[in-house]
Amino acid sequence: MTAPHPTERAAAPRSAVDQLNALLVRLSGPPDFWDRPGGDWAGVPASPERREAVGDANAFYKLGSKALRRGESETAGQWLGQAVDHNHPGALLRLAVLFHRVRGLPELADTMFIVAEAGQYGHGDAPLLLRHYVTGVREHGAHQDPEFAEELHAAVEAGVAGPATPAG
């Protein structure tokens, strides 16, 4: 049996590294538009004196997002609320999702108020969601937060069909 050529041995670790990188990408999930540790939420990096605070806010956003995905409302609210205290646009939109999950269709107007706040801080999904809410017509376009914007669109569609009435 002949030994592999030296260049073949060198290629094996690269392949293993490529496989590991591919696995890490799959485990990390889809990219998150608002995961910005530098705090450049409005397209401008945070000033040096605010870097630590916005870095913390971004960490709060990520923790709140994980809790929201797991359905842990109280924990999600605590973390997202802390991120919102630093005007994190992504946290505001996800807080709207949480608010809707907890309060439901009877409070859809308040949910959309939170969406509007996210828009005030630069969240690009807010205008699409608000136009859908006001006109009842959904515009299809790319979302900055497709995972959670879809949930809000579904809420708007259910609200446009008529608010749910309590069984009784």
C-alpha positions in Angstrom: 0.0 0.0 0.0 1.4 3.4 -1.0 1.4 6.4 1.2 -0.8 9.3 0.1 0.9 12.1 -1.6 1.9 14.9 0.9 -0.6 17.4 -0.7 -3.4 14.9 -0.2 -2.6 14.8 3.5 -2.7 18.6 3.7 -6.1 18.7 2.0 -7.7 16.4 4.7 -7.5 18.9 7.6 -8.9 21.6 5.3 -11.8 19.4 4.5 -12.4 18.7 8.2 -12.3 22.5 8.9 -14.7 23.1 6.1 -17.0 20.5 7.5 -16.8 22.0 11.0 -17.5 25.5 9.6 -20.5 24.2 7.7 -21.8 22.5 10.9 -21.3 25.8 12.9 -23.2 27.7 10.2 -26.1 25.2 10.4 -26.1 25.3 14.2 -26.1 29.1 14.4 -29.3 29.3 12.3 -30.2 32.0 9.9 -28.4 35.4 10.1 -30.0 37.9 12.3 -30.1 41.4 10.8 -30.4 43.1 14.2 -27.6 41.2 15.9 -25.2 44.1 16.0 -22.9 44.1 19.0 -21.4 47.4 17.8 -24.7 49.1 18.2 -24.9 50.5 14.6 -28.6 50.1 14.7 -29.2 53.3 12.8 -26.3 52.6 10.4 -23.9 54.5 12.5 -21.6 52.7 15.0 -22.0 53.6 18.6 -19.8 56.2 20.1 -16.8 54.9 22.2 -18.5 55.9 25.4 -21.7 54.0 24.5 -20.0 50.8 23.1 -20.3 48.8 26.3 -23.9 49.8 26.9 -25.0 48.9 23.3 -22.9 45.7 23.5 -24.9 44.8 26.6 -28.1 45.7 24.9 -27.3 43.5 22.0 -26.6 40.6 24.4 -29.9 41.2 26.1 -31.6 41.1 22.6 -30.0 37.8 21.8 -31.0 36.3 25.2 -34.5 37.6 24.9 -34.8 36.2 21.3 -33.7 32.8 22.5 -36.3 32.9 25.3 -39.0 34.1 22.8 -38.2 31.2 20.5 -38.6 28.8 23.5 -41.9 30.3 24.5 -40.5 31.6 27.8 -42.5 34.8 28.0 -41.4 36.2 31.3 -37.7 35.7 30.6 -38.1 37.0 27.0 -39.8 40.1 28.3 -37.1 40.8 30.9 -34.2 40.5 28.4 -36.0 42.2 25.5 -37.1 45.0 27.8 -33.5 45.7 28.9 -32.5 45.9 25.2 -35.4 48.2 24.5 -34.2 50.5 27.2 -31.2 51.1 24.9 -33.5 51.6 21.8 -32.6 48.3 20.1 -35.0 48.2 17.1 -34.9 44.4 16.8 -35.8 44.1 20.5 -38.8 46.4 20.0 -40.2 44.3 17.2 -39.7 41.1 19.1 -41.3 42.7 22.1 -44.3 43.4 19.9 -44.4 39.7 19.1 -44.3 38.8 22.8 -47.0 41.4 23.6 -49.2 39.8 21.0 -48.6 36.3 22.2 -49.5 37.3 25.8 -52.4 39.7 25.0 -53.8 38.4 21.7 -56.0 40.0 19.1 -58.0 42.2 21.5 -54.8 44.2 22.0 -53.7 44.2 18.3 -53.7 48.0 18.2 -51.3 48.2 21.1 -49.1 45.5 19.5 -49.0 47.7 16.4 -48.1 50.7 18.5 -45.0 48.8 19.6 -44.3 48.0 15.9 -44.5 51.7 15.2 -41.9 52.4 17.9 -39.6 49.9 16.3 -40.0 51.8 13.1 -39.1 55.0 14.9 -35.8 53.5 15.7 -35.2 52.2 12.2 -36.7 48.8 12.0 -37.4 48.2 8.3 -40.2 45.7 8.9 -42.4 48.3 10.7 -43.6 50.2 7.6 -44.7 47.0 5.9 -46.5 45.7 9.0 -48.2 49.0 9.7 -49.4 49.4 6.1 -50.7 45.8 6.3 -52.5 46.7 9.5 -54.0 50.0 8.2 -55.0 48.9 4.7 -55.6 45.2 5.2 -53.4 44.5 2.2 -50.1 42.7 2.6 -47.1 43.9 0.6 -44.7 41.2 -0.1 -41.1 42.1 0.3 -37.9 41.1 2.1 -38.0 41.4 5.8 -35.2 42.3 8.2 -36.7 39.8 10.7 -38.6 37.2 8.6 -38.9 34.8 11.5 -41.0 37.1 13.7 -42.4 39.5 11.1 -44.4 36.6 9.7 -46.0 36.0 13.1 -47.1 39.7 13.2 -48.4 39.5 9.6 -50.5 36.5 10.7 -51.8 38.5 13.7 -52.8 41.4 11.4 -54.5 39.0 9.0 -56.5 37.4 11.9 -57.3 40.9 13.2 -58.5 42.1 9.8 -60.8 39.1 9.6 -62.3 40.4 12.8 -61.3 40.3 16.5 -61.7 37.1 18.3 -64.6 37.1 20.7 -64.4 35.4 24.1 -66.3 32.1 24.3 -69.0 32.2 26.7 
